[in-house]
Amino acid sequence: MRRPELLLPCTLLLAACTGLVGARSDTRPAQPQQDRDTTVAVLLAGTIQTLQRLSQGSPTEQAEILATARQAYERAPLGGAQLRYALVLATPGHPARDPERARTLLRELAAQPEALQPVERALTLVELGQLERELGLKADNDRLQAEAQRLDRERNTLTAKRLQAEIEENARLRRQLEEAQAKLDAIANIERNISERKTGSGGRKP
């Protein structure tokens, strides 16, 4: 089953290929630019199929696809190879996914559109827009989580301070109670001694 993340690039490539085929069916001779566009569109269509395998393949197959794309990019950066490597890094479903690195590569391509064919430029902008939204949402989510954690820490600190204050207050009240009880015991002891002396004096004969 095709992943939703790949539907938009596939649709874009299908439209591009359809337009190019229509242009080639014209009675006029084929132009070199049309030949290049057709070649690029076919190449990108193959790239989309590779991305499909990347998202659903085994770890070994995923590692091979990533290594191949990286090597092609290292041999010829800033062009179609860079776009394909960025698409590999942006594809969900494999452990080496790196959307931030993919966004950086796509931004470089968007800043130098002359390095790409028209269909490549269109795909670059589409994928870059998707990554910008994804990473923007992630940044918002990270910020909200950090804020929630900060509030939790503050609540925990406040709760700990209140608990400590209650413990100290309970200890103070306990000391006061013990002191009051000691005073009552002392008073009771004095009263008992007085009573005993009165009893002893009253029982003596003159």
Buried (B, 14 or more C-beta within 10 A) or exposed (E): EEEEBBEBBBEBBEEBBEBBEEBBEEEEEEEEEBEBBBEBBEBBBEBBEBBBBBBBBEEEEBBBBBEBBBEBBEEEBBBBBBBBBBBBBBBBBBEBBBBEBBBEBBBBBBEEEEBBBBBBBBBBBBBBEBBBEBBEEEEEEEEEEEEEEEEEEEEEEEEEEEEEEEEEEEEEEEEEEEEEEEEEEEEEEEEEEEEEEEEEEEEEEE
